[in-house]
Amino acid sequence: MQLDGKRIIVTGGAQGIGAAIVRAYVEAGATVSCMDLQEEQGRARTAEASAAGPGTATFYKLNVTDRSEVDARFAEASADMGGLDVMVNVAGVQSFVDVANVDETSYRRLFDINVLGTMNTNGSAFSIMKASGGNIINFGSRSGLTSELDNAVYGATKGAVHTWTRSVAQEWGPSGVRVNAVLPYVVTPMYEKFREAMSPDDLAKHDEEVRSSIPLGGKFGDPARDLAPVMVFLASDATRYITGQMFPVDGGLISVR
Ligand SMILES: NC(=O)c1ccc[n+]([C@@H]2O[C@H](COP(=O)([O-])OP(=O)(O)OC[C@H]3O[C@@H](n4cnc5c(N)ncnc54)[C@H](O)[C@@H]3O)[C@@H](O)[C@H]2O)c1
């Protein structure tokens, strides 16, 4: 088993990418703590993953925007698992915002969950991992590298995640804590909502852009088939000499330098 003996926290594990990662980590033999705001769905997905085995998964309710809550849940989960080797912060939100009239509610929600949530979970994991080393994986986005219509606020949050990841990787490397980020392009409830929020014209343009700009298949990937195996690799010791990197898993849409 590639992740046998690994103790892993995954935030945002109730659906989409996070749920696929929890399943894949349990399948690879890990002990997983799945955390999310959505309690009922989180418990159901975690129980299914754990029943399939051979590893195990336990659910904890968590809001990543509250540092004291993050510290308490991470300490509880680490004690339950007997330590913490890997922390994957998947929790995130996207919404379109009129860039000429950015409203404070949208701004706060996007920055609190995507940016402060990354800083809270990373800081809390680092304080547990710094004694014996560890592995942190964040979620960035193509939106943080380039322009997308009405998506500049979300893009700015993901640009912040990229800079944060590169920066703390340098700072925490000497303590043996690695920090990398994944930039995915896969079909999830977030992507379905992203599509629903577009006008028919914008949706047609989006579909055409996806068809012509993703060299591998011309469409978004599948979280379980296309992303989860990469996440297993990134959580494993095979990546012990990699830190501060952005990993696009998007069929070749972007190339990060
Ligand atoms: N789907 C894509 O193609 C894509 C593209 C680029 C980046 N991303 C990023 O990948 C990550 C996962 O995306 P997804 O598509 O699976 O999204 P999703 O909306 O399907 O799932 C996100 C999960 O995060 C949880 N969450 C939201 N706010 C939270 C909070 N405050 N505390 C704890 N949990 C919270 C939600 O309850 C949900 O279960 C996000 O960070 C997203 O920005 C996704």
The ligand as a MOL file (V3000), in Angstrom:
LIG
                    3D

  0  0  0     0  0            999 V3000
M  V30 BEGIN CTAB
M  V30 COUNTS 44 48 0 0 0
M  V30 BEGIN ATOM
M  V30 1 N -13.2540 21.8240 -9.5680 0
M  V30 2 C -12.2630 22.4270 -10.2120 0
M  V30 3 O -12.0370 22.2150 -11.4080 0
M  V30 4 C -11.3610 23.3860 -9.4880 0
M  V30 5 C -10.5520 24.2330 -10.2530 0
M  V30 6 C -9.6340 25.0420 -9.6060 0
M  V30 7 C -9.5280 25.0100 -8.2300 0
M  V30 8 N -10.3690 24.2010 -7.4960 0 CHG=1
M  V30 9 C -10.2030 24.2230 -6.0470 0
M  V30 10 O -10.2440 22.8840 -5.5350 0
M  V30 11 C -10.8390 22.8790 -4.2410 0
M  V30 12 C -12.0170 21.8840 -4.1930 0
M  V30 13 O -12.9570 22.2490 -5.1650 0
M  V30 14 P -14.2580 21.3790 -5.5250 0
M  V30 15 O -14.4710 21.6280 -6.9730 0
M  V30 16 O -14.1390 20.0130 -5.0010 0 CHG=-1
M  V30 17 O -15.3390 22.2340 -4.6980 0
M  V30 18 P -16.7270 21.7770 -4.0080 0
M  V30 19 O -17.5210 23.0270 -3.8180 0
M  V30 20 O -17.3380 20.6790 -4.7700 0
M  V30 21 O -16.2360 21.2510 -2.5720 0
M  V30 22 C -15.6610 22.1460 -1.6320 0
M  V30 23 C -15.8520 21.6050 -0.2300 0
M  V30 24 O -15.3070 22.5800 0.6950 0
M  V30 25 C -16.1890 22.6850 1.8020 0
M  V30 26 N -16.0510 23.9860 2.4680 0
M  V30 27 C -16.4010 25.2060 1.9810 0
M  V30 28 N -16.1790 26.1540 2.8970 0
M  V30 29 C -15.6690 25.5240 3.9970 0
M  V30 30 C -15.2370 25.9840 5.2710 0
M  V30 31 N -15.3140 27.2790 5.6080 0
M  V30 32 N -14.7550 25.0740 6.1480 0
M  V30 33 C -14.6950 23.7520 5.8150 0
M  V30 34 N -15.1140 23.2630 4.6330 0
M  V30 35 C -15.5800 24.1520 3.7250 0
M  V30 36 C -17.5860 22.5220 1.1850 0
M  V30 37 O -18.5540 22.1880 2.1670 0
M  V30 38 C -17.3360 21.4270 0.1560 0
M  V30 39 O -17.5440 20.1400 0.7010 0
M  V30 40 C -11.2500 24.3350 -3.9510 0
M  V30 41 O -10.2330 24.9630 -3.1950 0
M  V30 42 C -11.3330 24.9370 -5.3290 0
M  V30 43 O -11.1460 26.3330 -5.3120 0
M  V30 44 C -11.2880 23.4020 -8.0940 0
M  V30 END ATOM
M  V30 BEGIN BOND
M  V30 1 1 1 2
M  V30 2 2 2 3
M  V30 3 1 2 4
M  V30 4 1 4 5
M  V30 5 2 4 44
M  V30 6 2 5 6
M  V30 7 1 6 7
M  V30 8 2 7 8
M  V30 9 1 8 9
M  V30 10 1 8 44
M  V30 11 1 9 10
M  V30 12 1 9 42
M  V30 13 1 10 11
M  V30 14 1 11 12
M  V30 15 1 11 40
M  V30 16 1 12 13
M  V30 17 1 13 14
M  V30 18 2 14 15
M  V30 19 1 14 16
M  V30 20 1 14 17
M  V30 21 1 17 18
M  V30 22 2 18 19
M  V30 23 1 18 20
M  V30 24 1 18 21
M  V30 25 1 21 22
M  V30 26 1 22 23
M  V30 27 1 23 24
M  V30 28 1 23 38
M  V30 29 1 24 25
M  V30 30 1 25 26
M  V30 31 1 25 36
M  V30 32 1 26 27
M  V30 33 1 26 35
M  V30 34 2 27 28
M  V30 35 1 28 29
M  V30 36 1 29 30
M  V30 37 2 29 35
M  V30 38 1 30 31
M  V30 39 2 30 32
M  V30 40 1 32 33
M  V30 41 2 33 34
M  V30 42 1 34 35
M  V30 43 1 36 37
M  V30 44 1 36 38
M  V30 45 1 38 39
M  V30 46 1 40 41
M  V30 47 1 40 42
M  V30 48 1 42 43
M  V30 END BOND
M  V30 END CTAB
M  END
